[in-house]
Amino acid sequence: MLKIAQVFNNNAVLVDLDNQRQAVAKGKGIAFKKRRGDSIPPQKVEKMFYLETETSRQNLYFLLKDIPIDVVTTTYEIIDVAQQKYHIGVLDYIYITLSDHIFGAFKRYRDGSYIDSMVPDLHVQYENEYAAAYEALDIIHRNLGIRFPDSEAKNIALHFINAIGQSDNEPKFGEVQEASVSDLVQRVLKRHGILRSNSNSNYYDRFMIHLQYLVDRLQHSNGDITVILPKVVAELEDSYPRSYAIATEIFDEIKQKVYPDMSEDERLYFVIHIQRLITELPVMNS
C-alpha cells in the first residue's frame, strides 16, 4: 500500500515511498474521499512520477502555486515519455519551464489568442526531441482535452533542446559563473531598454531560469554539440533583426568573459527568448 502525503485532487496524490522518497501518483478516482495519511492500493495507480532529488520536490511545489495539477501531471508524463521512450536526457528545470509553457499555451488557446509558433524548424537536427514533442501533443489532447496545431511541437521540442543534459548532481545555485551570466544579460537588456515588468514577467523570468542553468547544462553536456544550420541562422536574422542583434551581443559577451566554449546553438535560444520579450512588451527607452 502507498501512503498519501498530500491530496491534489480526486485523481492525483503525493505518496511517500521507501528511503524518504516521494512520487506523484495518478489514477482515476485514486484519492476519492481520501486524505493525508490514508493508503491507496498500488493497482489503482495508472501513472507514477518519481521525485528523486530535492530539486524535483521543490520544483513540484513551485509549480503547484500557479499551475493546475492536471497540467503539471501532463507535463510530467510528457517528460517521462521523452526520457524513457526517446532517451532524451534533460535537466530538472524543464519541469518548470515546460509546465509554465503548456499552461500559458492552454489559456491562450482557450481564450482564442493562440498564435502559431515562431520557432524555426529544427527537426532534422533534433529528431528525437521532435518525435517526443509530437507525442506530447497527443498526451495534451488526451489529458487536457485540447488539440494544439502541429506547429506547437516546435515550441515543445525547443524546451527539450534547451534542457539537454544529465541531472546526476544537484545544480549549484548562486555560483560565480551563473551570477555573472545573469548579471551580464540583464545589463545588455537594460542597455536596449528591456526591463522586467508586469506585462513581460513571465518571459523575462523564463529567460532568467534558462540562464541560471546555462552553466550547469554546459558542464553536463555530453560533447555532442549540434551546430545550427546556416540557413536557420539567416532566417532568424532576417525575421527578427533586432532580437538577433541583442542576442548576438549577449552571446559574444558571454563567450568573451565567462564561457569561451559555448555552442552556437545558444545564440538561437537567446534570439527566441528576446523576441518573446520584445513581442510581449512595448520596448522602453533607456
C-alpha positions as a Markdown table, in Angstrom:
| # | Residue | x | y | z |
|---|---|---|---|---|
| 1 | Met | 0.0 | 0.0 | 0.0 |
| 2 | Leu | 1.1 | 3.6 | -0.7 |
| 3 | Lys | 0.7 | 6.2 | 2.0 |
| 4 | Ile | -0.7 | 9.6 | 0.9 |
| 5 | Ala | 1.4 | 12.6 | 1.8 |
| 6 | Gln | -0.9 | 15.1 | 0.1 |
| 7 | Val | -4.1 | 15.0 | -1.9 |
| 8 | Phe | -4.1 | 17.2 | -5.0 |
| 9 | Asn | -7.5 | 16.2 | -6.4 |
| 10 | Asn | -9.5 | 13.0 | -6.8 |
| 11 | Asn | -7.1 | 11.8 | -9.4 |
| 12 | Ala | -3.7 | 12.8 | -8.2 |
| 13 | Val | -1.8 | 12.5 | -4.9 |
| 14 | Leu | 1.7 | 12.8 | -3.5 |
| 15 | Val | 2.8 | 9.5 | -1.9 |
| 16 | Asp | 5.6 | 8.5 | 0.4 |
| 17 | Leu | 7.9 | 5.7 | -0.8 |
| 18 | Asp | 10.8 | 4.0 | 0.9 |
| 19 | Asn | 14.1 | 5.7 | 1.7 |
| 20 | Gln | 12.3 | 9.0 | 2.2 |
| 21 | Arg | 11.5 | 9.3 | -1.4 |
| 22 | Gln | 8.2 | 10.6 | -2.8 |
| 23 | Ala | 6.3 | 10.4 | -6.1 |
| 24 | Val | 3.2 | 11.8 | -7.7 |
| 25 | Ala | 0.6 | 9.1 | -8.3 |
| 26 | Lys | -2.1 | 9.5 | -10.8 |
| 27 | Gly | -5.2 | 7.4 | -11.4 |
| 28 | Lys | -8.9 | 7.8 | -11.9 |
| 29 | Gly | -10.6 | 8.4 | -8.5 |
| 30 | Ile | -7.4 | 7.4 | -6.7 |
| 31 | Ala | -8.0 | 9.9 | -3.9 |
| 32 | Phe | -11.8 | 10.0 | -3.8 |
| 33 | Lys | -12.7 | 10.5 | -0.1 |
| 34 | Lys | -9.1 | 10.1 | 0.9 |
| 35 | Arg | -6.9 | 12.4 | 3.0 |
| 36 | Arg | -3.3 | 12.7 | 4.2 |
| 37 | Gly | -2.2 | 9.5 | 5.9 |
| 38 | Asp | -4.6 | 7.2 | 4.2 |
| 39 | Ser | -3.4 | 4.4 | 2.0 |
| 40 | Ile | -4.1 | 3.5 | -1.6 |
| 41 | Pro | -3.6 | 0.2 | -3.4 |
| 42 | Pro | -0.8 | 0.2 | -6.0 |
| 43 | Gln | -3.1 | -1.4 | -8.5 |
| 44 | Lys | -5.2 | 1.8 | -8.7 |
| 45 | Val | -2.1 | 3.8 | -9.8 |
| 46 | Glu | -2.1 | 4.4 | -13.6 |
| 47 | Lys | 1.0 | 6.7 | -13.7 |
| 48 | Met | 3.8 | 7.3 | -11.2 |
| 49 | Phe | 6.2 | 10.2 | -11.4 |
| 50 | Tyr | 9.2 | 9.9 | -9.1 |
| 51 | Leu | 10.7 | 12.9 | -7.3 |
| 52 | Glu | 14.3 | 11.6 | -7.0 |
| 53 | Thr | 16.0 | 14.8 | -5.8 |
| 54 | Glu | 15.3 | 17.8 | -3.5 |
| 55 | Thr | 15.3 | 20.0 | -6.6 |
| 56 | Ser | 12.5 | 17.9 | -8.2 |
| 57 | Arg | 10.4 | 18.2 | -5.0 |
| 58 | Gln | 11.0 | 22.0 | -4.8 |
| 59 | Asn | 10.0 | 22.3 | -8.5 |
| 60 | Leu | 6.7 | 20.5 | -7.8 |
| 61 | Tyr | 5.7 | 22.8 | -5.0 |
| 62 | Phe | 6.8 | 25.8 | -7.0 |
| 63 | Leu | 4.6 | 24.7 | -9.9 |
| 64 | Leu | 1.5 | 24.0 | -7.8 |
| 65 | Lys | 1.4 | 27.6 | -6.6 |
| 66 | Asp | 0.3 | 28.8 | -10.0 |
| 67 | Ile | -0.4 | 25.8 | -12.3 |
| 68 | Pro | -3.3 | 23.3 | -12.1 |
| 69 | Ile | -2.2 | 19.8 | -11.1 |
| 70 | Asp | -3.7 | 18.3 | -14.3 |
| 71 | Val | -1.3 | 20.5 | -16.3 |
| 72 | Val | 1.6 | 19.6 | -14.0 |
| 73 | Thr | 1.0 | 15.8 | -14.3 |
| 74 | Thr | 0.6 | 16.1 | -18.0 |
| 75 | Thr | 4.0 | 17.8 | -18.2 |
| 76 | Tyr | 5.5 | 15.1 | -16.0 |
| 77 | Glu | 4.0 | 12.4 | -18.3 |
| 78 | Ile | 5.5 | 14.2 | -21.4 |
| 79 | Ile | 8.9 | 14.4 | -19.8 |
| 80 | Asp | 8.7 | 10.8 | -18.7 |
| 81 | Val | 7.9 | 9.6 | -22.3 |
| 82 | Ala | 10.8 | 11.8 | -23.6 |
| 83 | Gln | 13.3 | 10.2 | -21.2 |
| 84 | Gln | 12.1 | 6.6 | -21.3 |
| 85 | Lys | 11.0 | 6.2 | -24.9 |
| 86 | Tyr | 13.2 | 8.7 | -26.8 |
| 87 | His | 16.2 | 8.6 | -24.4 |
| 88 | Ile | 16.4 | 12.3 | -24.0 |
| 89 | Gly | 18.4 | 13.4 | -21.0 |
| 90 | Val | 17.2 | 16.7 | -19.6 |
| 91 | Leu | 18.0 | 18.9 | -16.6 |
| 92 | Asp | 15.3 | 19.3 | -13.9 |
| 93 | Tyr | 14.4 | 22.9 | -14.7 |
| 94 | Ile | 12.4 | 21.7 | -17.7 |
| 95 | Tyr | 9.6 | 20.7 | -15.3 |
| 96 | Ile | 9.1 | 24.4 | -14.5 |
| 97 | Thr | 9.6 | 25.9 | -18.0 |
| 98 | Leu | 7.6 | 23.3 | -19.9 |
| 99 | Ser | 4.7 | 23.3 | -17.3 |
| 100 | Asp | 4.6 | 27.1 | -17.5 |
| 101 | His | 4.6 | 27.0 | -21.3 |
| 102 | Ile | 1.9 | 24.4 | -21.6 |
| 103 | Phe | -0.4 | 26.2 | -19.2 |
| 104 | Gly | 0.2 | 29.5 | -21.0 |
| 105 | Ala | -0.5 | 28.0 | -24.4 |
| 106 | Phe | -3.6 | 26.2 | -22.9 |
| 107 | Lys | -5.0 | 29.5 | -21.7 |
| 108 | Arg | -4.3 | 31.3 | -25.0 |
| 109 | Tyr | -5.8 | 28.5 | -27.0 |
| 110 | Arg | -8.9 | 28.5 | -24.8 |
| 111 | Asp | -9.2 | 32.3 | -25.0 |
| 112 | Gly | -8.7 | 32.5 | -28.8 |
| 113 | Ser | -5.4 | 34.4 | -28.6 |
| 114 | Tyr | -3.1 | 31.5 | -29.5 |
| 115 | Ile | -0.7 | 32.2 | -32.4 |
| 116 | Asp | 1.4 | 29.7 | -34.3 |
| 117 | Ser | 5.0 | 29.1 | -33.2 |
| 118 | Met | 7.7 | 31.5 | -34.3 |
| 119 | Val | 10.4 | 28.9 | -33.6 |
| 120 | Pro | 12.3 | 27.7 | -36.7 |
| 121 | Asp | 12.0 | 24.0 | -37.7 |
| 122 | Leu | 15.0 | 22.0 | -36.3 |
| 123 | His | 13.6 | 18.5 | -36.7 |
| 124 | Val | 16.5 | 17.4 | -39.0 |
| 125 | Gln | 19.0 | 18.1 | -36.2 |
| 126 | Tyr | 16.9 | 17.0 | -33.3 |
| 127 | Glu | 14.9 | 14.0 | -34.5 |
| 128 | Asn | 14.2 | 12.5 | -31.1 |
| 129 | Glu | 13.2 | 15.8 | -29.5 |
| 130 | Tyr | 10.7 | 16.4 | -32.2 |
| 131 | Ala | 9.3 | 12.9 | -32.1 |
| 132 | Ala | 8.8 | 13.4 | -28.3 |
| 133 | Ala | 7.2 | 16.7 | -28.9 |
| 134 | Tyr | 4.6 | 15.4 | -31.4 |
| 135 | Glu | 3.7 | 12.6 | -29.0 |
| 136 | Ala | 3.4 | 15.3 | -26.3 |
| 137 | Leu | 0.6 | 16.9 | -28.4 |
| 138 | Asp | -1.3 | 13.6 | -28.2 |
| 139 | Ile | -0.8 | 13.4 | -24.4 |
| 140 | Ile | -2.1 | 17.0 | -24.0 |
| 141 | His | -5.1 | 16.2 | -26.1 |
| 142 | Arg | -5.9 | 13.1 | -24.1 |
| 143 | Asn | -5.3 | 14.7 | -20.7 |
| 144 | Leu | -6.4 | 18.3 | -21.1 |
| 145 | Gly | -8.9 | 18.0 | -24.0 |
| 146 | Ile | -7.4 | 20.5 | -26.4 |
| 147 | Arg | -5.7 | 19.8 | -29.8 |
| 148 | Phe | -2.9 | 22.2 | -30.5 |
| 149 | Pro | -1.8 | 22.7 | -34.1 |
| 150 | Asp | 1.2 | 20.6 | -35.2 |
| 151 | Ser | 3.4 | 23.8 | -35.1 |
| 152 | Glu | 3.1 | 23.7 | -31.3 |
| 153 | Ala | 5.5 | 20.7 | -31.4 |
| 154 | Lys | 8.3 | 23.1 | -32.4 |
| 155 | Asn | 7.8 | 25.0 | -29.1 |
| 156 | Ile | 7.8 | 21.8 | -27.0 |
| 157 | Ala | 10.8 | 20.4 | -28.8 |
| 158 | Leu | 12.7 | 23.6 | -28.1 |
| 159 | His | 12.1 | 23.1 | -24.4 |
| 160 | Phe | 13.8 | 19.6 | -24.7 |
| 161 | Ile | 16.6 | 21.1 | -26.7 |
| 162 | Asn | 17.1 | 23.9 | -24.1 |
| 163 | Ala | 17.3 | 21.5 | -21.2 |
| 164 | Ile | 19.5 | 18.8 | -22.7 |
| 165 | Gly | 21.8 | 17.4 | -20.1 |
| 166 | Gln | 22.0 | 14.8 | -17.3 |
| 167 | Ser | 20.9 | 15.8 | -13.8 |
| 168 | Asp | 23.2 | 13.4 | -12.0 |
| 169 | Asn | 24.1 | 16.1 | -9.5 |
| 170 | Glu | 22.1 | 18.8 | -7.8 |
| 171 | Pro | 22.6 | 22.2 | -9.6 |
| 172 | Lys | 24.8 | 24.5 | -7.5 |
| 173 | Phe | 22.8 | 27.7 | -7.3 |
| 174 | Gly | 24.5 | 31.0 | -6.7 |
| 175 | Glu | 27.9 | 30.1 | -8.1 |
| 176 | Val | 30.0 | 32.9 | -9.5 |
| 177 | Gln | 29.7 | 31.9 | -13.2 |
| 178 | Glu | 25.9 | 31.7 | -13.0 |
| 179 | Ala | 25.5 | 35.0 | -11.3 |
| 180 | Ser | 28.0 | 36.6 | -13.8 |
| 181 | Val | 25.9 | 35.3 | -16.7 |
| 182 | Ser | 22.6 | 36.6 | -15.3 |
| 183 | Asp | 24.1 | 40.0 | -14.4 |
| 184 | Leu | 25.7 | 40.3 | -17.8 |
| 185 | Val | 22.5 | 39.5 | -19.7 |
| 186 | Gln | 20.4 | 41.9 | -17.6 |
| 187 | Arg | 22.9 | 44.7 | -18.2 |
| 188 | Val | 22.7 | 44.1 | -22.0 |
| 189 | Leu | 18.9 | 44.0 | -21.9 |
| 190 | Lys | 18.8 | 47.2 | -19.9 |
| 191 | Arg | 21.1 | 48.9 | -22.4 |
| 192 | His | 18.4 | 48.1 | -25.0 |
| 193 | Gly | 15.6 | 49.3 | -22.8 |
| 194 | Ile | 14.3 | 45.9 | -21.9 |
| 195 | Leu | 13.4 | 45.7 | -18.3 |
| 196 | Arg | 11.2 | 43.3 | -16.3 |
| 197 | Ser | 7.6 | 44.5 | -15.9 |
| 198 | Asn | 4.2 | 43.1 | -15.0 |
| 199 | Ser | 3.4 | 42.5 | -18.7 |
| 200 | Asn | 6.6 | 40.6 | -19.6 |
| 201 | Ser | 7.5 | 39.0 | -16.3 |
| 202 | Asn | 6.6 | 35.5 | -17.5 |
| 203 | Tyr | 9.0 | 35.5 | -20.4 |
| 204 | Tyr | 11.6 | 37.5 | -18.5 |
| 205 | Asp | 11.7 | 35.0 | -15.6 |
| 206 | Arg | 11.8 | 32.1 | -18.1 |
| 207 | Phe | 14.8 | 33.6 | -19.7 |
| 208 | Met | 16.5 | 34.0 | -16.3 |
| 209 | Ile | 15.8 | 30.3 | -15.5 |
| 210 | His | 17.4 | 29.4 | -18.8 |
| 211 | Leu | 20.5 | 31.4 | -17.8 |
| 212 | Gln | 20.5 | 30.0 | -14.3 |
| 213 | Tyr | 21.0 | 26.5 | -15.7 |
| 214 | Leu | 23.2 | 27.5 | -18.6 |
| 215 | Val | 26.5 | 26.8 | -17.0 |
| 216 | Asp | 25.2 | 23.6 | -15.4 |
| 217 | Arg | 23.9 | 22.4 | -18.7 |
| 218 | Leu | 27.1 | 23.2 | -20.5 |
| 219 | Gln | 29.1 | 21.4 | -17.8 |
| 220 | His | 26.9 | 18.3 | -18.1 |
| 221 | Ser | 26.9 | 18.3 | -21.9 |
| 222 | Asn | 28.0 | 15.0 | -23.4 |
| 223 | Gly | 30.0 | 16.9 | -26.0 |
| 224 | Asp | 27.8 | 16.1 | -29.0 |
| 225 | Ile | 27.3 | 19.7 | -30.0 |
| 226 | Thr | 24.8 | 20.3 | -32.8 |
| 227 | Val | 25.6 | 23.4 | -34.9 |
| 228 | Ile | 22.5 | 25.3 | -36.1 |
| 229 | Leu | 22.3 | 25.2 | -39.9 |
| 230 | Pro | 23.4 | 28.4 | -41.6 |
| 231 | Lys | 20.0 | 28.6 | -43.3 |
| 232 | Val | 18.3 | 28.7 | -39.9 |
| 233 | Val | 20.6 | 31.4 | -38.7 |
| 234 | Ala | 20.0 | 33.5 | -41.8 |
| 235 | Glu | 16.2 | 33.1 | -41.4 |
| 236 | Leu | 16.4 | 34.2 | -37.8 |
| 237 | Glu | 18.5 | 37.3 | -38.7 |
| 238 | Asp | 16.1 | 38.2 | -41.5 |
| 239 | Ser | 12.9 | 37.7 | -39.5 |
| 240 | Tyr | 14.0 | 39.1 | -36.1 |
| 241 | Pro | 16.9 | 41.5 | -36.8 |
| 242 | Arg | 16.6 | 43.4 | -33.5 |
| 243 | Ser | 16.4 | 40.3 | -31.4 |
| 244 | Tyr | 19.2 | 38.7 | -33.3 |
| 245 | Ala | 21.4 | 41.8 | -32.8 |
| 246 | Ile | 20.7 | 41.8 | -29.0 |
| 247 | Ala | 21.2 | 38.0 | -28.8 |
| 248 | Thr | 24.5 | 38.2 | -30.6 |
| 249 | Glu | 25.7 | 41.0 | -28.2 |
| 250 | Ile | 24.8 | 38.7 | -25.3 |
| 251 | Phe | 26.3 | 35.6 | -26.9 |
| 252 | Asp | 29.6 | 37.4 | -27.7 |
| 253 | Glu | 30.0 | 38.9 | -24.2 |
| 254 | Ile | 29.4 | 35.5 | -22.5 |
| 255 | Lys | 31.9 | 33.8 | -24.8 |
| 256 | Gln | 34.5 | 36.6 | -24.2 |
| 257 | Lys | 34.0 | 36.9 | -20.4 |
| 258 | Val | 32.6 | 33.7 | -19.0 |
| 259 | Tyr | 32.4 | 30.6 | -21.2 |
| 260 | Pro | 34.6 | 30.6 | -24.3 |
| 261 | Asp | 33.4 | 27.2 | -25.4 |
| 262 | Met | 29.7 | 28.0 | -25.5 |
| 263 | Ser | 28.0 | 26.4 | -28.6 |
| 264 | Glu | 26.5 | 28.5 | -31.4 |
| 265 | Asp | 23.2 | 26.8 | -30.5 |
| 266 | Glu | 22.8 | 29.1 | -27.6 |
| 267 | Arg | 22.5 | 32.1 | -29.9 |
| 268 | Leu | 19.3 | 30.5 | -31.2 |
| 269 | Tyr | 17.8 | 30.2 | -27.7 |
| 270 | Phe | 18.8 | 33.8 | -26.9 |
| 271 | Val | 17.1 | 35.1 | -30.1 |
| 272 | Ile | 13.8 | 33.2 | -29.2 |
| 273 | His | 13.8 | 34.4 | -25.6 |
| 274 | Ile | 14.5 | 38.0 | -26.6 |
| 275 | Gln | 11.9 | 38.0 | -29.4 |
| 276 | Arg | 9.3 | 36.9 | -26.9 |
| 277 | Leu | 10.2 | 39.7 | -24.6 |
| 278 | Ile | 10.1 | 42.3 | -27.4 |
| 279 | Thr | 6.8 | 41.0 | -28.7 |
| 280 | Glu | 5.2 | 40.9 | -25.2 |
| 281 | Leu | 6.4 | 44.4 | -24.1 |
| 282 | Pro | 6.5 | 47.7 | -25.9 |
| 283 | Val | 10.2 | 48.4 | -25.5 |
| 284 | Met | 11.0 | 51.2 | -23.1 |
| 285 | Asn | 13.6 | 53.9 | -23.9 |
| 286 | Ser | 16.8 | 53.8 | -21.9 |
